[in-house]
Amino acid sequence: MSTSQKKLSDIKYSVLDLAPVMDRETISDALERTRNLAQHVEKLGYNRFWLAEHHNMPYIASSATSVVIGHVAAGTSTIRVGSGGVMLPNHSPLVIAEQFGTLESLFPGRIDLGLGRAPGTDQRTAFALRRGTGSMAQDFPEQVAELRSYFDPSMSPGSSPVRAIPGKGLNVPTWLLGSSLYSAELAGKLGLPYSFASHFSPKNTVSALETYHRSFTPSKVLDKPYTMVGVNMIVADTDEEANYLSTTLQQQFLNLIRNHEAPIQPPVEKLNASEYELAALDQQLATSIVGSPETVNRKMQEFLDETQADEMMVISSVYDYEKRKKSYKLLSELTTD
């Protein structure tokens, strides 16, 4: 994309969290730490705190995403809380409308509904989730339309006796999420905000954003495009420390490549990986931004110039919780200068 004149202080910053379960801790511990992290980044001025739906992963505690959103929202007061995302084909659109209508009723003006079409899990678990709905990923546009009509019945031709209560008439901002071009085009045609998962699909970042802008049609929701990009970001006092801390993230992706279940690992001096695995890591984590404040400032501006994003959603996968909080603090200081 063409070079933007935007500065880092011109855009908004948000946080993505998976409620990771660390070694020798309980899921209760993980969920409490997630809420504590939301409280921390709220004080630092971050715009949103989103949670992602994953299933059958013993070291991620955010599978019941709407429940965790309620837990986080109850412990905060100003930050927007939402899903990044709910995997809509896993669910009945009516149930999601009711859940997020309930959340919006409890926490007015603070709830976001980000929607994805991937299962967020393996195929066997996807079948266990979806066998009662009959939904498939190719039905995603129809599912999105049905879901939106529960909030705004005027979007559905004719009157329906089925209503989302709570939900009907509520303004729950709906986002489409993606890691390819499919949802980018759909979000553009519907005039919805779009969030791209650059943190695990960097190759398609620019092409997806270009597709969204090219297909964008103004709507009741937006009169112009609005984009957010997910990005792995680790900030520490020095480049050396940040690179060391980032080996936790690298080990997470190595375990995915190896189909090996393991809790979040502490950083290591040297990764035990083959050349093939290291090449795969370089490709998967190509847009990750790691370093000292000075290094991160430069890399973030380069990423902003390339993407022209309106918002960045940061995930800082640091093993030591105090250093994770510090990473978000250092970033907040960079973006408010």
The 8 nearest C-alpha neighbors of each residue, nearest first, counted from 0:
[[1, 305, 306, 205, 2, 209, 307, 304],
 [2, 0, 3, 305, 304, 307, 306, 4],
 [1, 3, 304, 305, 0, 4, 307, 306],
 [4, 2, 304, 5, 307, 1, 303, 305],
 [3, 5, 6, 2, 304, 307, 303, 9],
 [6, 4, 3, 9, 7, 304, 307, 303],
 [5, 7, 9, 8, 4, 300, 10, 303],
 [8, 6, 9, 334, 10, 300, 5, 299],
 [7, 9, 334, 6, 335, 10, 336, 11],
 [10, 8, 6, 7, 5, 11, 309, 334],
 [11, 9, 310, 309, 8, 7, 12, 6],
 [10, 12, 310, 46, 311, 309, 13, 9],
 [13, 11, 311, 45, 310, 46, 312, 10],
 [12, 14, 312, 47, 46, 45, 48, 313],
 [15, 13, 313, 48, 312, 314, 47, 49],
 [16, 14, 49, 314, 313, 48, 50, 312],
 [15, 17, 50, 18, 49, 14, 314, 51],
 [18, 16, 19, 50, 51, 61, 59, 60],
 [17, 19, 60, 33, 16, 61, 59, 29],
 [20, 18, 59, 17, 58, 29, 60, 21],
 [21, 19, 58, 29, 59, 26, 262, 18],
 [22, 20, 263, 262, 24, 19, 23, 58],
 [21, 23, 262, 24, 263, 20, 264, 261],
 [24, 22, 21, 25, 20, 262, 28, 26],
 [23, 25, 22, 21, 28, 20, 26, 29],
 [26, 24, 28, 27, 29, 23, 20, 21],
 [25, 27, 29, 28, 20, 30, 60, 24],
 [28, 26, 25, 30, 29, 31, 24, 32],
 [29, 27, 25, 31, 26, 30, 24, 32],
 [30, 28, 26, 32, 20, 27, 31, 18],
 [31, 29, 33, 27, 32, 28, 18, 26],
 [30, 32, 34, 28, 33, 29, 27, 35],
 [31, 33, 35, 29, 34, 30, 36, 28],
 [34, 32, 30, 36, 31, 35, 18, 29],
 [33, 35, 71, 37, 31, 36, 32, 38],
 [36, 34, 32, 38, 33, 37, 39, 31],
 [35, 37, 39, 33, 38, 34, 32, 40],
 [38, 36, 34, 40, 39, 35, 41, 33],
 [37, 39, 35, 41, 36, 40, 75, 34],
 [38, 40, 36, 37, 42, 41, 35, 43],
 [41, 39, 43, 42, 37, 45, 38, 36],
 [42, 40, 38, 44, 43, 39, 45, 78],
 [43, 41, 40, 39, 44, 38, 45, 37],
 [44, 42, 40, 41, 45, 331, 39, 328],
 [43, 45, 41, 42, 40, 46, 331, 78],
 [46, 44, 13, 12, 41, 40, 43, 47],
 [45, 47, 13, 78, 12, 79, 44, 11],
 [48, 46, 79, 13, 78, 80, 45, 14],
 [47, 49, 14, 80, 15, 13, 79, 37],
 [50, 48, 81, 15, 82, 83, 80, 16],
 [49, 51, 82, 16, 83, 17, 15, 81],
 [52, 50, 83, 84, 17, 82, 61, 53],
 [51, 53, 62, 85, 64, 61, 84, 119],
 [54, 52, 119, 62, 120, 51, 61, 56],
 [53, 55, 120, 56, 62, 119, 52, 124],
 [56, 54, 57, 120, 124, 53, 121, 62],
 [55, 57, 54, 58, 59, 53, 120, 260],
 [58, 56, 59, 55, 60, 260, 20, 262],
 [57, 59, 20, 262, 56, 19, 60, 21],
 [60, 58, 19, 56, 18, 57, 20, 61],
 [59, 61, 18, 62, 19, 26, 58, 20],
 [62, 60, 64, 63, 18, 52, 17, 59],
 [61, 63, 52, 53, 64, 54, 60, 59],
 [64, 62, 66, 61, 65, 67, 52, 60],
 [63, 65, 67, 61, 62, 66, 52, 68],
 [64, 66, 68, 67, 63, 69, 98, 99],
 [67, 65, 69, 68, 64, 63, 70, 61],
 [66, 68, 70, 64, 69, 65, 71, 61],
 [69, 67, 65, 71, 66, 70, 72, 64],
 [68, 70, 72, 66, 67, 71, 73, 65],
 [69, 71, 67, 73, 68, 72, 66, 74],
 [72, 70, 34, 68, 74, 73, 69, 67],
 [71, 73, 69, 75, 74, 70, 68, 80],
 [74, 72, 70, 71, 75, 69, 76, 106],
 [73, 75, 71, 72, 34, 70, 76, 38],
 [76, 74, 72, 73, 38, 77, 71, 78],
 [75, 77, 78, 74, 72, 73, 41, 38],
 [78, 76, 75, 79, 41, 109, 46, 72],
 [79, 77, 47, 41, 46, 76, 80, 109],
 [80, 78, 109, 47, 110, 48, 46, 77],
 [81, 79, 48, 110, 49, 47, 109, 111],
 [82, 80, 111, 49, 110, 112, 68, 50],
 [83, 81, 84, 50, 113, 49, 112, 85],
 [84, 82, 51, 113, 50, 49, 85, 81],
 [83, 85, 82, 113, 51, 114, 115, 52],
 [84, 86, 114, 52, 82, 87, 115, 113],
 [87, 85, 115, 116, 89, 88, 114, 118],
 [86, 88, 89, 90, 85, 116, 115, 114],
 [89, 87, 134, 90, 135, 86, 136, 116],
 [90, 88, 129, 87, 128, 86, 118, 134],
 [91, 89, 88, 87, 92, 132, 129, 95],
 [90, 92, 94, 93, 132, 95, 89, 87],
 [93, 91, 146, 95, 94, 96, 90, 142],
 [92, 94, 96, 91, 95, 97, 163, 146],
 [93, 95, 97, 91, 96, 92, 98, 90],
 [96, 94, 98, 92, 97, 93, 99, 91],
 [97, 95, 93, 99, 94, 98, 100, 166],
 [96, 98, 100, 94, 163, 95, 165, 166],
 [99, 97, 95, 101, 100, 96, 94, 102],
 [100, 98, 102, 101, 96, 97, 103, 95],
 [99, 101, 166, 165, 97, 103, 98, 102],
 [102, 100, 104, 98, 99, 165, 103, 97],
 [101, 103, 99, 105, 104, 100, 106, 98],
 [104, 102, 107, 106, 100, 105, 101, 110],
 [105, 103, 101, 102, 107, 106, 100, 165],
 [104, 106, 102, 103, 107, 101, 69, 100],
 [105, 107, 103, 104, 109, 102, 108, 110],
 [108, 106, 103, 104, 109, 105, 110, 102],
 [107, 109, 110, 106, 103, 79, 171, 170],
 [108, 110, 79, 107, 106, 80, 78, 111],
 [109, 111, 80, 81, 103, 79, 108, 171],
 [112, 110, 81, 172, 171, 80, 113, 173],
 [113, 111, 173, 82, 81, 172, 174, 114],
 [112, 114, 174, 84, 82, 83, 175, 173],
 [115, 113, 85, 175, 84, 176, 86, 174],
 [116, 114, 86, 176, 84, 117, 85, 87],
 [115, 117, 86, 136, 87, 88, 139, 118],
 [116, 118, 119, 115, 86, 136, 88, 120],
 [119, 117, 120, 125, 86, 116, 89, 88],
 [120, 118, 53, 117, 54, 52, 86, 121],
 [119, 121, 54, 118, 53, 125, 124, 55],
 [122, 120, 124, 123, 125, 119, 118, 55],
 [121, 123, 125, 124, 126, 120, 118, 127],
 [124, 122, 126, 125, 121, 127, 120, 128],
 [123, 125, 127, 126, 122, 121, 128, 120],
 [124, 126, 122, 128, 123, 127, 118, 129],
 [127, 125, 129, 123, 124, 128, 130, 122],
 [126, 128, 124, 125, 129, 130, 123, 131],
 [129, 127, 125, 126, 89, 130, 124, 131],
 [128, 130, 89, 126, 132, 131, 127, 125],
 [131, 129, 126, 132, 133, 127, 128, 134],
 [130, 132, 129, 133, 128, 127, 134, 90],
 [133, 131, 134, 129, 130, 91, 90, 89],
 [132, 134, 130, 131, 129, 135, 88, 89],
 [135, 133, 132, 88, 129, 138, 136, 89],
 [136, 134, 137, 138, 88, 133, 139, 129],
 [135, 137, 138, 139, 116, 88, 117, 134],
 [136, 138, 135, 139, 140, 134, 116, 141],
 [139, 137, 136, 135, 141, 140, 142, 134],
 [138, 140, 142, 136, 137, 141, 143, 116],
 [141, 139, 143, 142, 138, 144, 185, 137],
 [140, 142, 144, 143, 139, 138, 145, 146],
 [143, 141, 139, 145, 144, 140, 146, 138],
 [144, 142, 146, 140, 141, 145, 139, 147],
 [143, 145, 141, 147, 142, 146, 148, 140],
 [146, 144, 142, 148, 143, 147, 141, 92],
 [145, 147, 92, 143, 148, 149, 144, 142],
 [148, 146, 144, 149, 150, 145, 143, 151],
 [147, 149, 151, 152, 145, 154, 150, 146],
 [150, 148, 147, 146, 163, 151, 167, 152],
 [149, 151, 167, 168, 148, 166, 147, 169],
 [150, 152, 148, 153, 149, 168, 154, 147],
 [153, 151, 148, 154, 155, 149, 150, 167],
 [154, 152, 151, 155, 148, 156, 157, 158],
 [153, 155, 148, 152, 151, 156, 147, 144],
 [156, 154, 153, 152, 148, 157, 158, 145],
 [157, 155, 154, 158, 153, 152, 159, 148],
 [158, 156, 155, 159, 153, 152, 154, 160],
 [157, 159, 156, 160, 155, 152, 153, 161],
 [158, 160, 161, 157, 162, 155, 152, 156],
 [159, 161, 162, 158, 157, 163, 152, 149],
 [162, 160, 159, 163, 149, 93, 158, 164],
 [161, 163, 164, 149, 160, 167, 159, 166],
 [164, 162, 166, 97, 167, 149, 165, 96],
 [165, 163, 166, 97, 167, 162, 100, 101],
 [164, 166, 100, 101, 97, 163, 167, 104],
 [167, 165, 100, 163, 164, 150, 97, 169],
 [166, 168, 150, 163, 169, 149, 164, 165],
 [167, 169, 150, 151, 166, 170, 152, 149],
 [170, 168, 166, 167, 150, 171, 100, 103],
 [169, 171, 172, 168, 150, 108, 103, 151],
 [170, 172, 169, 111, 173, 110, 112, 103],
 [173, 171, 111, 112, 170, 174, 110, 220],
 [174, 172, 112, 113, 171, 111, 175, 191],
 [175, 173, 113, 192, 193, 191, 114, 112],
 [174, 176, 114, 193, 113, 186, 115, 194],
 [177, 175, 194, 115, 114, 195, 193, 113],
 [176, 178, 195, 182, 179, 196, 115, 194],
 [177, 179, 196, 200, 195, 203, 197, 180],
 [180, 178, 177, 181, 203, 207, 182, 183],
 [179, 181, 207, 183, 182, 184, 210, 178],
 [182, 180, 183, 184, 179, 185, 177, 207],
 [181, 183, 185, 184, 177, 186, 180, 175],
 [184, 182, 211, 180, 186, 181, 185, 207],
 [183, 185, 187, 211, 182, 186, 181, 214],
 [184, 186, 182, 188, 187, 183, 189, 181],
 [187, 185, 191, 189, 183, 184, 188, 182],
 [215, 188, 186, 214, 211, 190, 184, 185],
 [187, 189, 185, 215, 216, 190, 186, 214],
 [190, 188, 186, 187, 191, 185, 216, 218],
 [189, 191, 218, 187, 216, 217, 188, 215],
 [190, 192, 186, 189, 174, 187, 193, 220],
 [193, 191, 225, 174, 226, 175, 224, 186],
 [194, 192, 226, 175, 174, 176, 186, 227],
 [193, 195, 227, 176, 228, 226, 175, 177],
 [194, 196, 228, 177, 197, 178, 176, 229],
 [197, 195, 229, 178, 198, 200, 199, 177],
 [196, 198, 201, 200, 229, 199, 230, 195],
 [197, 199, 230, 231, 229, 196, 200, 201],
 [198, 200, 197, 283, 196, 201, 284, 178],
 [201, 199, 197, 202, 178, 196, 198, 203],
 [202, 200, 197, 204, 203, 286, 199, 285],
 [203, 201, 200, 204, 282, 197, 205, 285],
 [202, 204, 206, 201, 207, 205, 179, 200],
 [203, 205, 201, 207, 206, 197, 202, 208],
 [204, 206, 208, 207, 203, 209, 306, 0],
 [205, 207, 209, 203, 208, 204, 210, 180],
 [208, 206, 180, 210, 204, 209, 205, 183],
 [207, 209, 211, 205, 210, 206, 212, 204],
 [208, 210, 206, 212, 211, 207, 213, 205],
 [211, 209, 207, 213, 208, 212, 184, 214],
 [210, 212, 183, 187, 208, 184, 214, 209],
 [211, 213, 209, 215, 210, 214, 208, 224],
 [212, 214, 210, 211, 215, 209, 187, 184],
 [215, 213, 187, 211, 212, 188, 184, 210],
 [187, 216, 214, 212, 188, 213, 190, 211],
 [215, 217, 190, 188, 187, 218, 214, 189],
 [218, 216, 222, 190, 221, 223, 215, 219],
 [219, 217, 190, 220, 221, 222, 216, 189],
 [218, 220, 221, 217, 222, 190, 191, 189],
 [221, 219, 218, 191, 190, 222, 217, 172],
 [222, 220, 218, 223, 217, 219, 190, 191],
 [221, 223, 217, 218, 220, 224, 219, 190],
 [222, 224, 221, 217, 225, 215, 190, 216],
 [225, 223, 212, 215, 226, 192, 221, 222],
 [224, 226, 192, 309, 193, 223, 227, 308],
 [227, 225, 193, 308, 309, 194, 192, 310],
 [226, 228, 194, 310, 311, 308, 309, 193],
 [229, 227, 195, 311, 194, 312, 197, 196],
 [228, 230, 312, 196, 197, 198, 313, 311],
 [231, 229, 198, 313, 197, 232, 287, 312],
 [232, 230, 287, 314, 198, 313, 315, 288],
 [231, 233, 288, 315, 289, 287, 230, 314],
 [232, 234, 289, 315, 326, 241, 288, 290],
 [233, 235, 326, 290, 291, 241, 289, 292],
 [236, 234, 241, 291, 237, 326, 240, 290],
 [235, 237, 291, 292, 240, 234, 238, 241],
 [238, 236, 291, 239, 240, 235, 241, 290],
 [239, 237, 290, 291, 241, 240, 242, 235],
 [238, 240, 242, 237, 241, 243, 290, 291],
 [241, 239, 243, 237, 242, 238, 235, 244],
 [240, 242, 290, 235, 244, 238, 243, 239],
 [243, 241, 245, 239, 244, 240, 238, 289],
 [242, 244, 240, 241, 245, 246, 266, 239],
 [243, 245, 241, 266, 246, 242, 317, 247],
 [246, 244, 242, 247, 248, 243, 241, 249],
 [245, 247, 249, 266, 248, 244, 243, 250],
 [246, 248, 266, 250, 245, 249, 264, 265],
 [249, 247, 251, 245, 246, 250, 316, 252],
 [250, 248, 246, 252, 251, 247, 253, 245],
 [249, 251, 253, 247, 248, 252, 246, 254],
 [252, 250, 248, 254, 249, 253, 247, 255],
 [251, 253, 255, 249, 254, 250, 256, 248],
 [254, 252, 250, 256, 255, 251, 257, 249],
 [253, 255, 259, 257, 251, 252, 256, 258],
 [256, 254, 258, 252, 253, 257, 259, 251],
 [255, 257, 253, 254, 258, 252, 276, 259],
 [256, 258, 254, 259, 255, 253, 252, 260],
 [259, 257, 255, 256, 254, 260, 253, 252],
 [260, 258, 254, 257, 255, 261, 256, 253],
 [261, 259, 254, 258, 262, 57, 255, 56],
 [260, 262, 259, 263, 254, 58, 264, 251],
 [263, 261, 22, 21, 58, 264, 20, 260],
 [262, 264, 21, 261, 22, 251, 318, 265],
 [263, 265, 247, 262, 266, 318, 250, 251],
 [264, 266, 318, 247, 267, 263, 319, 246],
 [267, 265, 247, 246, 244, 243, 264, 268],
 [268, 266, 269, 246, 265, 270, 243, 247],
 [267, 269, 243, 270, 266, 246, 244, 242],
 [270, 268, 267, 271, 246, 243, 266, 272],
 [269, 271, 272, 267, 268, 246, 250, 249],
 [270, 272, 269, 273, 250, 267, 277, 276],
 [273, 271, 270, 276, 277, 274, 253, 275],
 [272, 274, 276, 275, 277, 271, 278, 270],
 [275, 273, 277, 276, 278, 272, 279, 280],
 [274, 276, 278, 273, 277, 279, 272, 280],
 [277, 275, 279, 273, 278, 274, 272, 280],
 [276, 278, 280, 274, 279, 275, 273, 281],
 [279, 277, 281, 275, 280, 276, 274, 282],
 [278, 280, 276, 282, 277, 281, 283, 275],
 [281, 279, 277, 283, 282, 278, 284, 276],
 [282, 280, 278, 284, 279, 285, 283, 277],
 [281, 283, 279, 285, 280, 284, 278, 201],
 [284, 282, 280, 281, 285, 199, 279, 200],
 [283, 285, 287, 281, 282, 286, 280, 199],
 [286, 284, 282, 281, 287, 283, 201, 202],
 [285, 287, 284, 201, 288, 198, 197, 230],
 [288, 286, 231, 284, 285, 232, 230, 289],
 [287, 289, 232, 295, 231, 286, 298, 233],
 [290, 288, 233, 232, 241, 234, 295, 287],
 [289, 291, 238, 241, 234, 294, 295, 235],
 [290, 292, 237, 238, 294, 235, 236, 293],
 [293, 291, 295, 294, 296, 234, 290, 329],
 [292, 294, 296, 291, 295, 297, 290, 333],
 [295, 293, 291, 297, 290, 296, 292, 298],
 [294, 296, 298, 292, 297, 290, 293, 299],
 [297, 295, 293, 299, 294, 298, 292, 300],
 [296, 298, 300, 294, 295, 299, 301, 293],
 [299, 297, 301, 295, 300, 296, 302, 294],
 [300, 298, 302, 296, 301, 297, 295, 303],
 [299, 301, 303, 297, 302, 298, 304, 296],
 [300, 302, 298, 304, 299, 303, 305, 297],
 [303, 301, 299, 305, 300, 304, 306, 298],
 [302, 304, 300, 307, 306, 305, 301, 299],
 [305, 303, 3, 2, 301, 302, 307, 306],
 [304, 306, 302, 303, 0, 307, 2, 301],
 [305, 307, 303, 308, 304, 302, 205, 0],
 [308, 306, 303, 304, 3, 305, 309, 5],
 [309, 307, 306, 226, 310, 227, 303, 228],
 [308, 310, 226, 10, 227, 225, 307, 11],
 [311, 309, 227, 11, 10, 308, 12, 226],
 [312, 310, 12, 228, 227, 229, 313, 13],
 [313, 311, 13, 229, 14, 12, 228, 15],
 [312, 314, 14, 230, 229, 231, 15, 13],
 [313, 315, 231, 15, 14, 232, 316, 230],
 [314, 316, 232, 233, 317, 231, 313, 323],
 [317, 315, 248, 314, 318, 247, 323, 233],
 [316, 318, 323, 319, 315, 244, 247, 322],
 [319, 317, 265, 320, 247, 316, 264, 263],
 [320, 318, 322, 321, 317, 323, 265, 244],
 [319, 321, 323, 322, 318, 324, 317, 325],
 [322, 320, 324, 323, 319, 325, 326, 318],
 [323, 321, 325, 319, 324, 320, 326, 317],
 [322, 324, 320, 317, 326, 325, 321, 319],
 [325, 323, 321, 327, 322, 326, 320, 328],
 [324, 326, 322, 328, 323, 327, 329, 321],
 [325, 327, 234, 323, 329, 324, 328, 233],
 [328, 326, 330, 324, 325, 329, 331, 323],
 [329, 327, 325, 331, 330, 326, 324, 332],
 [328, 330, 332, 326, 331, 327, 325, 234],
 [329, 331, 327, 333, 328, 332, 326, 334],
 [330, 332, 328, 334, 333, 329, 327, 335],
 [331, 333, 329, 330, 335, 334, 328, 336],
 [334, 332, 330, 331, 335, 336, 329, 296],
 [333, 335, 8, 331, 7, 332, 336, 330],
 [334, 336, 8, 332, 333, 331, 7, 330],
 [335, 334, 333, 8, 332, 7, 331, 6]]
